[in-house]
Amino acid sequence: VTLVESGGGSVHVGASLRLSCAVSGRTDIAYLAAWFRQAPGKEREQVARMTWNGSAKYYSDSVKGRFTISKDNAKDTFDLQMDDLKPEDTAVYYCNVHTVPHEYWGQGTQVTVSS
């Protein structure tokens, strides 16, 4: 399974960005898709996840109500729509897919939010 991310960038407070993760390979055995982020000097944290079929979604308290995870089943891509961005959202964002028995990571994309 290979994951390729796109969509990061530098924006001002209150702006929106959409990250996308293109998944190729054995997506038939994938069961979970997620987005993580890692800010300088901090641990990597999960900000959103969803079951591969989209039936259940989870958001961390820090992004709930501002970020939305979604999946395009026809294209095997999943996105993270980020609205009302804040400086504390600045981090490298990684997409993540769980299959049986492995998990896979994207290369990371930088998101910088300035005031």
Order of alpha helices (4+ residues) and beta strands (2+ residues): beta-beta-beta-beta-beta-beta-beta-beta-beta-beta-beta
